[in-house]
Every structure is written in structure tokens, then in C-alpha cells.
Amino acid sequence: MNLPNKKYNVIVIDPPWQIEKIKKRVRPNQVDIAYPMMSLKEIMGIPIKEITDDKCILFLWIIDKYLFNGKRILESWGFKYHLTMTWDKTNGLAMYGFNRQSEFILVGLKGKHNAYPPRKTIPTSFRAKSKKHSEKPIEFYKMIRHLEGSKIDIFARRRHEGFDAFGNQVDKDMQVTLLNPQLKILRPSYATMLLL
Ligand SMILES: C[S@@+](CC[C@H](N)C(=O)[O-])C[C@H]1O[C@@H](n2cnc3c(N)ncnc32)[C@H](O)[C@@H]1O
């Protein structure tokens, strides 16, 4: 995967985790996952190290199935596990006696972070309504937008203010635009990268 040739201080990554679809018979309203998925090995192999600045904070959106692999994934990218954030989706999915309404974000750190100004803190849990399948809430991006330095949203589907966006479905409904033609993409017709 050809990520931008740039160093970042803030990385958000929402991988296309490999999951098995629930049989339609069990959940007739199950949405189809309309994007390619990646194995754990492929995810751990994403060259995050190449785009991290000496001081970097990483937010990894992770699903229940892979939660206990999270620390290993962060370490493979050169980060130390710091804490877990929770998104309360307020609605969720009722399954086998539980209403699954939480999603998790593992926060990893690289470098010294005691220099972060305490003027605005990030809550470790927040509520926001969920919308489209696997779409992450804009409230999350607003919460972390004040963090200093360059920011990227990996596996994005839409652009968020202040973040470069990388993903093969960025602005899928819109005309594909490469703002910076100097930056290479592995498969130009496939991946769209938008740098602010
Ligand atoms: C979990 S979704 C991301 C959802 C997104 N964060 C949102 O809030 O809508 C994963 C995304 O990664 C994309 N993707 C999968 N494999 C990719 C690859 N090799 N390169 C770029 N994007 C890829 C998928 O098409 C999908 O859009």
C-alpha cells in the first residue's frame, strides 16, 4: 500500500477488518460489505512506520473480534498502547442477547507526549448517532482536530477538515481528484488520496 510520502503527528486508521458475513437467514437486513477486506497479517504490514513523525498519536478503530490483537498491531507499527476510547452509537445491533452499541478506538503513542497542552482534553467515551455501515462519526474528528501537527485519516471514505484522506473509496460518488500529482498511488484508478 503506497501511503503518502509525508510524516504525520496524528494518524486515524479504520482498517477493512476481515469479517464473516452473518447469514441472511439470521439477519435478513444485513448490509453487504461493499469493499475489499484485509487480513490481520496485511493490516500489521501496513507501512505506518514510514509516515510517522518522531512524535505521533495514533487512533486505531478496532472491532471486537480483533480487540485482543490491538496491542500487537500498535506495536508492529511502532506505537505503545496508551488507552481505549469508546464510541456509544446509541442505537446499535441486537444480537444473541446483547445490543452491540459500542465501538472502540485504541490510542497508541510514539515519542514524548507530556508536552501536549492541557487546554483541551479528549473524552475517552462519547455518544454520537451511527449512520451508514462502518461510517465513523464526525464528532470524533471534531474532538481530535485541535491536536497539533499534520493529520491523516487512513481508509477514509470522506474528507474531514484538517485531515489528509487516504482510501480507495474517498469521494467515491464524486469525480476522482488527485490534488497533488507528485504523490504516487499504487493503483491510481483504484485508490484516491487527497492531501490538504
Ligand atoms: C472500515 S472502512 C472505512 C470507513 C470510513 N472510515 C468511514 O468513516 O466511512 C474501510 C475502507 O478501506 C478501504 N480499503 C480497503 N482496502 C484498501 C486498500 N488496499 N487501499 C485503500 N483503501 C482500502 C475500503 O474500500 C473502505 O472504504
The ligand as a Tripos MOL2 file, in Angstrom:
@<TRIPOS>MOLECULE
LIG
   27    29     1     0     0
SMALL
NO_CHARGES

@<TRIPOS>ATOM
      1 C1        -13.9320    0.3030    7.5160 C.3       1 LIG1
      2 S1        -13.9990    1.1270    6.0010 S.3       1 LIG1
      3 C2        -13.6200    2.7730    6.4350 C.3       1 LIG1
      4 C3        -14.8260    3.5860    6.8140 C.3       1 LIG1
      5 C4        -14.5320    5.0710    6.9500 C.3       1 LIG1
      6 N1        -13.5500    5.3330    7.9720 N.3       1 LIG1
      7 C5        -15.8070    5.8610    7.2390 C.2       1 LIG1
      8 O1        -15.8960    6.5030    8.3080 O.co2     1 LIG1
      9 O2        -16.7030    5.8500    6.4010 O.co2     1 LIG1
     10 C6        -12.5130    0.6270    5.2080 C.3       1 LIG1
     11 C7        -12.2110    1.3160    3.8950 C.3       1 LIG1
     12 O3        -10.9240    0.8990    3.4310 O.3       1 LIG1
     13 C8        -10.9800    0.7630    2.0250 C.3       1 LIG1
     14 N2         -9.8840   -0.1190    1.5720 N.ar      1 LIG1
     15 C9         -9.8140   -1.4700    1.6200 C.ar      1 LIG1
     16 N3         -8.6360   -1.9250    1.1260 N.ar      1 LIG1
     17 C10        -7.9350   -0.8160    0.7460 C.ar      1 LIG1
     18 C11        -6.6400   -0.6050    0.1520 C.ar      1 LIG1
     19 N4         -5.8210   -1.6260   -0.1240 N.pl3     1 LIG1
     20 N5         -6.2390    0.6630   -0.1170 N.ar      1 LIG1
     21 C12        -7.0550    1.7010    0.1510 C.ar      1 LIG1
     22 N6         -8.2800    1.5840    0.7260 N.ar      1 LIG1
     23 C13        -8.7240    0.3410    1.0160 C.ar      1 LIG1
     24 C14       -12.3490    0.2010    1.7800 C.3       1 LIG1
     25 O4        -12.7680    0.3490    0.4390 O.3       1 LIG1
     26 C15       -13.1870    1.0240    2.7670 C.3       1 LIG1
     27 O5        -13.5830    2.2330    2.1770 O.3       1 LIG1
@<TRIPOS>BOND
     1     1     2 1
     2     2     3 1
     3     2    10 1
     4     3     4 1
     5     4     5 1
     6     5     6 1
     7     5     7 1
     8     7     8 2
     9     7     9 1
    10    10    11 1
    11    11    12 1
    12    11    26 1
    13    12    13 1
    14    13    14 1
    15    13    24 1
    16    14    15 ar
    17    14    23 ar
    18    15    16 ar
    19    16    17 ar
    20    17    18 ar
    21    17    23 ar
    22    18    19 1
    23    18    20 ar
    24    20    21 ar
    25    21    22 ar
    26    22    23 ar
    27    24    25 1
    28    24    26 1
    29    26    27 1
@<TRIPOS>SUBSTRUCTURE
     1 LIG1         1 GROUP 0 **** ****
